[in-house]
Amino acid sequence: MKYLNFFFLICYLGLLPFAHAEMVDTYAFKNQADRTRAVELAKSLRCPQCQNQNLVESNSPIAYDLRLEVYKMVDEGQTNQQIIDAMTARFGQFVNYKPPFQWNTALLWLAPILLFGLAFALIWYSMKQQSLNIYSSGTSTLSSSDPRSTQSNYLPEVTSSPAQRLKTLLLIFSLLLIVPLAYYFSLDRLERVQQGEQLQVAALNQRLETSEKAQQSDLIETIQNRLRANPNNGDDWRKLAEAYMEAEQYDNALIALRNAAQILGETPELLGLGATAQYYLAGQKITPKVRQLIEAALQENKNEVSSLNLLAAEALAQKNYPVALRYWQQLLDSNNPAVDRRAVIQHIKMVEIFNQ
């Protein structure tokens, strides 16, 4: 009886990991039916990074991204099978809580039956051994006065010792542990998870890049609208040149800089920005034209930001680390609010590592 109680205790403890609280999302669906279908579908998909949690239960970053992706697919009108096929193509059958019965998933389907059968066999074997022990002890007392009982002393006992029973239990539970783990590590789950994470990172980077380009386009359009209303605003022409350079439109940036110079004059800042545009148009090389613009800018302002950044970048490309450090330190010492101090400090730390 104690083995039966022990078996039910093991079953109870094994079911504890399935008790989870559900994650609540604020995704706006078109209707309640889509919300219900999306949540149920997300519950049927396993988090590729977690241990036995679905996409709704898990709060890992990859589960959150996949959950929102499932919601968007449902919102777009895709069927459940289309969404499941898209997820299994990226992560394999592991992501599906109910994978199809195939040769490579046969053990996954049959393992619970085999394990429960093994457990019941253990219980039956233990109960049988107890019955044999009781019978053996009873018959030994009855036959103790029988002269023929002396012959039984030469027969092997049927009973098993506690040590033997302990070895049997350890063997059974070792099999219960080793067989699922062996099957688990035989799957290509890790490779699938890594591929899925790489796809997630690539998709995130693409979304960020698209968002950044949209912001740059909006900024350029906003400045252009201001210049249409007031084309004599030299500061807006400078800002437009900077926006073009952020969008890697260096030809347009040079046009905007020339317009700004006609209004503001050839200031050190405009000369430095012009040198930067020419530098990138020349394939990130300091040409004679670029050097001429840098020298003109630094002659008027020895701490001109764009010019010093170009000189530091050129020294870094030539592996002249002390010179690069000197230019970046000069930028920090200038206390110019236009200097991106965080970026400059990161460059300095990087160069110090290279210079070790």
C-alpha positions in Angstrom: 0.0 0.0 0.0 2.8 2.4 0.8 4.2 2.0 -2.8 0.8 2.9 -4.2 0.7 6.1 -2.0 4.2 6.9 -3.1 3.2 6.5 -6.8 0.3 8.9 -6.4 2.6 11.4 -4.6 5.0 11.3 -7.6 2.0 11.8 -10.0 0.8 14.8 -7.9 4.2 16.4 -7.8 4.6 15.8 -11.6 1.4 17.8 -12.2 2.4 20.8 -10.2 4.5 22.4 -13.0 1.3 22.6 -15.1 -0.3 25.1 -12.7 0.5 28.6 -14.0 -1.1 32.0 -13.9 -1.9 33.5 -17.3 -0.3 36.5 -18.8 -2.7 39.4 -19.6 -2.0 41.4 -22.8 -3.6 44.7 -23.9 -3.5 43.9 -27.6 -6.5 45.5 -29.2 -8.4 42.9 -31.3 -11.1 43.7 -33.8 -13.7 41.6 -32.0 -14.0 39.2 -29.0 -14.1 36.1 -31.2 -10.6 36.9 -32.6 -9.3 37.5 -29.0 -10.6 34.2 -27.8 -9.2 32.3 -30.8 -5.8 34.1 -30.5 -5.4 33.3 -26.8 -6.4 29.7 -27.2 -4.0 29.3 -30.1 -1.2 30.9 -28.1 -1.9 28.5 -25.3 -1.4 25.6 -27.7 2.1 26.8 -28.7 5.1 26.1 -26.4 7.6 28.8 -25.5 10.8 27.8 -27.3 13.0 29.3 -24.5 11.1 28.0 -21.4 10.6 24.7 -19.8 7.0 23.4 -20.4 5.3 26.8 -20.6 3.1 28.0 -23.4 3.2 31.5 -25.0 0.5 32.8 -22.7 2.0 31.5 -19.4 5.6 32.6 -20.1 6.8 36.1 -19.5 10.1 35.7 -21.4 10.9 38.3 -24.1 10.8 35.7 -26.9 7.4 34.4 -25.7 6.1 38.0 -25.5 7.2 38.7 -29.1 5.8 35.4 -30.4 2.5 36.0 -28.6 2.1 39.4 -30.2 3.0 37.9 -33.5 0.3 35.2 -33.1 -2.2 37.9 -32.2 -1.3 40.0 -35.3 -1.6 36.9 -37.6 -5.1 36.3 -36.2 -5.9 39.9 -36.7 -4.8 39.6 -40.3 -7.2 36.8 -40.8 -4.8 33.8 -41.0 -6.1 30.4 -40.0 -4.9 28.4 -37.0 -3.1 25.9 -39.3 -1.3 28.7 -41.2 0.0 30.2 -37.9 1.0 26.8 -36.5 2.8 26.0 -39.8 4.7 29.3 -39.6 5.8 28.6 -36.0 6.8 25.0 -36.6 8.8 26.1 -39.7 10.9 28.3 -37.4 11.1 26.3 -34.2 10.3 22.7 -35.2 7.6 20.4 -33.7 8.8 21.2 -30.2 6.8 24.5 -30.3 3.6 22.5 -30.8 2.1 21.0 -27.7 0.3 18.4 -29.9 2.8 17.5 -32.6 1.7 15.1 -35.3 2.4 11.4 -34.8 5.6 10.8 -36.8 8.6 8.5 -36.5 10.6 11.3 -34.7 7.7 12.1 -32.4 6.6 8.5 -31.6 8.5 8.3 -28.3 6.9 11.7 -27.3 3.4 10.2 -27.8 4.2 6.7 -26.4 6.5 7.8 -23.5 3.6 8.5 -21.0 2.0 5.1 -21.7 5.3 3.3 -21.3 6.2 5.2 -18.1 2.8 4.5 -16.5 3.0 0.9 -17.5 6.5 0.6 -16.0 5.2 2.3 -12.8 2.3 -0.1 -12.5 4.6 -3.1 -13.2 6.7 -1.8 -10.3 3.7 -1.7 -8.0 2.6 -5.2 -9.0 6.0 -6.5 -8.5 6.3 -5.0 -5.0 2.9 -6.3 -3.9 3.8 -9.8 -5.2 7.0 -9.7 -3.3 5.1 -8.8 -0.1 2.7 -11.6 -0.6 5.5 -14.1 -1.1 7.2 -12.9 2.1 4.0 -13.3 4.1 3.5 -16.8 2.7 7.1 -17.8 3.2 7.0 -16.7 6.9 3.7 -18.5 7.5 4.8 -21.8 6.0 8.1 -21.7 7.8 6.4 -21.7 11.2 4.1 -24.6 10.3 6.8 -26.8 9.0 9.4 -26.1 11.7 8.4 -29.4 13.5 8.4 -31.4 10.3 11.6 -33.5 9.9 11.4 -32.8 6.2 11.9 -29.1 7.0 15.6 -29.7 7.3 15.6 -30.3 3.6 14.1 -26.8 2.9 17.2 -25.3 4.5 19.1 -26.3 1.4 16.6 -24.5 -0.9 17.1 -20.9 -2.0 14.7 -18.4 -0.3 12.2 -16.7 -2.5 12.1 -13.5 -0.4 14.1 -10.4 -1.5 16.1 -8.3 0.9 15.4 -4.5 1.4 18.7 -3.8 -0.3 17.5 -5.7 -3.4 14.2 -3.8 -3.4 16.0 -0.5 -3.1 18.2 -1.4 -6.1 15.1 -2.2 -8.1 13.4 1.1 -7.2 16.5 3.0 -8.1 16.8 1.2 -11.4 13.2 1.9 -12.3 13.3 5.6 -11.4 16.6 5.9 -13.2 14.9 4.6 -16.3 12.0 7.0 -15.7 14.5 9.9 -15.6 17.1 8.8 -18.2 14.7 7.8 -21.0 12.8 11.2 -21.3 16.1 13.1 -20.9 17.8 11.1 -23.6 14.9 11.7 -26.0 14.8 15.4 -25.0 18.5 16.0 -25.8 18.3 14.0 -29.0 16.0 16.7 -30.4 17.4 19.7 -32.3 15.6 22.0 -29.9 18.6 24.1 -29.1 19.4 24.7 -32.7 15.8 25.5 -33.5 15.6 28.0 -30.5 18.8 29.7 -31.7 17.5 30.0 -35.2 14.2 31.4 -33.9 15.9 33.9 -31.7 18.1 35.0 -34.6 15.0 35.5 -36.7 13.4 37.4 -33.9 16.4 39.7 -33.6 16.6 40.2 -37.3 12.9 41.1 -37.4 13.3 43.5 -34.5 16.3 45.1 -36.1 14.3 45.5 -39.3 11.4 47.1 -37.5 13.8 49.4 -35.7 15.5 50.4 -38.9 12.2 50.9 -40.6 11.0 53.1 -37.7 14.2 55.1 -37.7 14.0 55.7 -41.4 10.4 56.8 -41.0 11.4 59.2 -38.3 14.2 60.6 -40.5 11.8 61.1 -43.4 9.3 62.8 -41.1 12.0 65.1 -39.8 13.2 66.0 -43.3 9.7 66.8 -44.4 9.0 68.9 -41.3 12.1 71.0 -41.9 11.4 71.3 -45.7 7.9 72.6 -44.9 9.4 75.3 -42.6 11.8 76.3 -45.3 9.0 76.6 -47.9 7.4 79.1 -45.5 10.7 80.8 -44.8 13.6 79.9 -47.2 15.9 82.5 -45.6 16.3 80.6 -42.4 19.9 79.6 -42.3 19.6 77.5 -39.2 16.9 75.4 -40.8 19.1 74.8 -43.8 21.8 73.6 -41.4 19.3 71.3 -39.6 18.2 70.0 -43.0 21.8 69.2 -43.9 22.2 67.3 -40.6 19.0 65.4 -41.2 20.1 64.5 -44.7 23.4 63.2 -43.4 21.6 61.1 -40.8 19.7 59.6 -43.7 23.0 59.1 -45.6 21.8 61.5 -48.4 25.2 63.3 -48.6 24.6 65.0 -52.0 21.4 66.6 -50.7 23.3 67.5 -47.5 25.9 69.5 -49.5 23.2 71.4 -51.3 21.6 72.3 -48.0 25.0 73.3 -46.6 25.6 75.6 -49.5 22.3 77.3 -49.0 23.0 77.7 -45.3 26.5 79.2 -46.1 24.9 81.8 -48.4 22.8 83.0 -45.4 25.1 82.4 -42.4 28.5 82.5 -44.1 31.1 79.7 -44.0 31.1 79.1 -40.2 33.3 76.5 -38.7 30.3 74.2 -38.0 29.2 74.4 -41.7 32.8 73.7 -42.8 33.0 70.7 -40.5 29.7 69.3 -41.7 30.8 69.8 -45.3 34.0 67.9 -44.7 32.0 65.1 -43.1 29.7 64.9 -46.2 32.6 64.9 -48.6 34.4 62.3 -46.4 31.5 59.8 -46.8 31.0 60.5 -50.5 34.7 59.7 -51.0 34.2 56.3 -49.3 35.3 57.3 -45.8 38.6 58.8 -47.0 40.2 62.1 -46.1 40.8 63.5 -49.6 42.6 66.8 -50.2 39.2 68.6 -50.4 38.2 67.1 -47.0 41.5 68.0 -45.4 41.2 71.6 -46.7 37.7 72.0 -45.2 38.9 70.5 -41.9 41.9 72.9 -41.7 39.7 75.9 -42.5 37.2 74.8 -39.7 39.9 74.2 -37.1 41.6 77.5 -38.0 38.5 79.4 -36.9 37.5 77.0 -34.0 40.1 74.5 -32.8 37.4 72.5 -31.0 35.0 72.1 -34.0 33.2 68.9 -33.4 32.8 67.4 -36.9 36.4 68.1 -37.8 37.9 66.5 -34.7 35.6 63.5 -35.1 36.9 63.0 -38.6 40.5 63.3 -37.6 40.0 60.8 -34.7 38.3 58.3 -37.1 41.1 58.7 -39.6 43.7 58.0 -36.8 41.7 55.0 -35.6 41.6 53.6 -39.2 45.4 53.9 -39.4 45.7 52.3 -35.9 47.3 55.4 -34.6 45.6 55.0 -31.2 47.4 57.8 -29.2 46.4 60.4 -31.8 42.8 59.2 -31.9 42.7 59.4 -28.0 44.1 62.9 -28.1 41.4 64.2 -30.5 38.6 62.6 -28.5 40.0 63.9 -25.2 40.1 67.3 -26.8 36.4 67.0 -27.6 35.6 66.1 -24.0 37.7 69.0 -22.7 35.9 71.5 -24.9 32.7 71.1 -22.9 30.7 71.7 -26.1 27.1 70.8 -25.6 27.0 69.5 -29.2 29.5 66.7 -28.3 27.9 63.3 -27.7 30.0 62.6 -24.6 28.7 59.1 -24.1 29.7 58.0 -27.6 33.1 59.7 -27.2 33.8 57.9 -23.9 32.8 54.6 -25.4 35.2 55.2 -28.3 38.0 56.1 -25.8 37.4 52.9 -23.8 37.4 50.8 -27.0 40.7 52.3 -28.1 42.3 51.8 -24.7 41.5 48.1 -25.0 43.0 48.0 -28.5 46.1 49.9 -27.2 46.8 47.4 -24.4 
